[in-house]
Amino acid sequence: MADVRIRPVTELDIEAICRIDERITGKYRPDAWEDRVIYYIRRDPDSSQVAEIGGRVVGFMLGEVRGGEFGLEEPTGWVEFFGVLPDARDKGVGRSLIEALLARFKSQGAHVARTMVRSEDKDIDAFIRRNGFAPAPVTALEKRL
Amino acid sequence: MLAGTLKAMTDEIRMLPKAYHDAVEHWQRHNFPEYPQLTERWQQYFPKDAEFCLCARLEKDMPTEIQVGDRKGQPKALAPKELDKEAAEQLLMIVRAQASTEFGSIQQHHGTFERANDPQDQTWVLRVMAEELRHGYQMIHLLTSADWSKWTDTKPQDMVEEILSMQTGSHVLAAFNLEYDSFGDSIAFAAFIDRVGKYQLTMQKVNTYAPMAASMPPMLREEAFHLAAGVIPMRRWMEAAARDRNATMDVPTIQKMCAKWYGRGLEMFGDERGGATNVKLGLKDLTNREAQDLYIAECGKMLDDINTRFVRARLAHLSRDDADKAYARIKDGKTVEGIRRDDLLRLPDRRFFRRRGEPAFQMIGHDGEQFTDVEEYIAHVLAHLPEAYRASIDVKHWIEMQRKVSRGEIELKKAINSMPRLARVGGACPCSKSVRWVMDVPEGTSGGGERLNP
């Protein structure tokens, strides 16, 4: 496993997160990531994490503890956005990120972590399951408008 | 509980005794009249966030042993009487200076608050101001929740009175004695000066006085937002400047703001040769120069990110890799598709326009060039500063001191300690019926505020 350093996200990681997102999606979306990063920073800057290898940010995971949503009253750690540079995968980056996030959720009083994965994202689904997540007794429903 | 909100679970919340709480609220009415807007705007801009609380917050489960210095490994002090004399006296100065910065920044933001162009930026600054008020409250809590009489003859109410009486011009640190020229200064200040605040708070997390150390993490969590509230608008200004050469905030204007604040930020760390005593006493974990070096590197990274936003917008046809290469070449002095190094933001030399510390009055130019003629140097510095700031009393005072130092008419130490004479240099509450901020503090009520979540 590479020497991965995990630390909380800061405002100076926005461009690196844009870079990772662009590598994955092909789109440069600085406004969207600025809005997302400041949201997590202002709510709990210690929850969301980035991963560095050799001083370069190669992955990120954004999430936070919330309660009272969808009738789920208990404090829940939500894993909401994450990405790892393609050339940094299979080095334990994702696992290190999720472990750090879950540890923070636990320290914030959460006893459960939740996320949602699109059914076509098989790799993400496999990654999440490898890290101890299992199907929840909650159904995601939608209606096209 | 509102959907999506959650109370902070790691903080212990404390309120000041009524007289001090009232004094802070009284100060707010005079110095921060925008505060009542916070509740309404909070619902609009931060609807899922826990409500703002004007209170002191103490982190639970902090280390109980001293982490640095001569007494490393020994138990931290839980009360002032357990501190060494030197540590106690030094700590009182640090708390006073910290409190001064918190209240001082609100006074600065207030001056240009109504001139904001963007309601979101303005609301972010409003939240920053409220959280700075809470940080000031936190420092007053440290001074009034424990008995300091072993180390100072000054009564707690007099310490608080002095802090609340400071105005722009009489604060402890120079950065808090500069008036803003425009709302843009609120943004540059958050990016550069609040960043120094982050370093100070981070260093003080190890503080040998346990309540001081426990005060830092909640403040740092709020400070993280303040930095973002500075950097994100700057990123967006640069993007707008790249797309529209007539944008309200063009690159030279932003660059001049950087030149105005960066040097004052560097000076907030204290003289580059100092700080070892604070480490020895267990009050901080870095010397001044060590912390300043990290700050400089971080400011450089900040400008790289902001410049990248500019390059991506101006050269939108380039791929990410090509844009990164283009920026590297521009930074190296090359012109790429019409973009020159001077078209982007750059950090001034750490010795540029310095009035305190090791390079004070050394006549080093913006990009490190050495000047020998004082008038040439003054003209050079002025050319790099915002136009409105050039006409300020602060700059006029610097010019006077720079000339005197260069001509040997004043000792360097005296010039360093010299402050400009401003019209408003502090005083008691401006209410006609009041002469003090802190009112009616009976004997024996200065300790132990109300604890809300023991």
HADDOCK unambig.tbl for C-alpha pairs under 7 A between the chains (distance, minus, plus):
assign (segid A and resid 11 and name CA) (segid B and resid 227 and name CA) 6.94 0.50 0.50
assign (segid A and resid 11 and name CA) (segid B and resid 228 and name CA) 5.12 0.50 0.50
assign (segid A and resid 12 and name CA) (segid B and resid 302 and name CA) 6.14 0.50 0.50
assign (segid A and resid 15 and name CA) (segid B and resid 305 and name CA) 5.99 0.50 0.50
assign (segid A and resid 34 and name CA) (segid B and resid 232 and name CA) 6.66 0.50 0.50
assign (segid A and resid 38 and name CA) (segid B and resid 225 and name CA) 6.83 0.50 0.50
assign (segid A and resid 38 and name CA) (segid B and resid 228 and name CA) 6.30 0.50 0.50
assign (segid A and resid 41 and name CA) (segid B and resid 224 and name CA) 6.45 0.50 0.50
assign (segid A and resid 41 and name CA) (segid B and resid 225 and name CA) 5.83 0.50 0.50
assign (segid A and resid 42 and name CA) (segid B and resid 222 and name CA) 6.81 0.50 0.50
assign (segid A and resid 42 and name CA) (segid B and resid 225 and name CA) 4.94 0.50 0.50
assign (segid A and resid 43 and name CA) (segid B and resid 49 and name CA) 6.40 0.50 0.50
assign (segid A and resid 44 and name CA) (segid B and resid 221 and name CA) 6.81 0.50 0.50
assign (segid A and resid 45 and name CA) (segid B and resid 221 and name CA) 5.95 0.50 0.50
assign (segid A and resid 45 and name CA) (segid B and resid 224 and name CA) 6.70 0.50 0.50
assign (segid A and resid 66 and name CA) (segid B and resid 4 and name CA) 5.05 0.50 0.50
assign (segid A and resid 66 and name CA) (segid B and resid 5 and name CA) 5.78 0.50 0.50
assign (segid A and resid 66 and name CA) (segid B and resid 6 and name CA) 5.72 0.50 0.50
assign (segid A and resid 67 and name CA) (segid B and resid 3 and name CA) 6.44 0.50 0.50
assign (segid A and resid 67 and name CA) (segid B and resid 4 and name CA) 5.39 0.50 0.50
assign (segid A and resid 67 and name CA) (segid B and resid 5 and name CA) 6.15 0.50 0.50
assign (segid A and resid 67 and name CA) (segid B and resid 6 and name CA) 6.03 0.50 0.50
assign (segid A and resid 68 and name CA) (segid B and resid 1 and name CA) 6.93 0.50 0.50
assign (segid A and resid 68 and name CA) (segid B and resid 2 and name CA) 6.72 0.50 0.50
assign (segid A and resid 68 and name CA) (segid B and resid 3 and name CA) 4.48 0.50 0.50
assign (segid A and resid 68 and name CA) (segid B and resid 4 and name CA) 5.82 0.50 0.50
assign (segid A and resid 69 and name CA) (segid B and resid 3 and name CA) 5.18 0.50 0.50
assign (segid A and resid 69 and name CA) (segid B and resid 4 and name CA) 5.88 0.50 0.50
assign (segid A and resid 108 and name CA) (segid B and resid 9 and name CA) 5.91 0.50 0.50
assign (segid A and resid 108 and name CA) (segid B and resid 10 and name CA) 6.98 0.50 0.50
assign (segid A and resid 109 and name CA) (segid B and resid 9 and name CA) 6.90 0.50 0.50
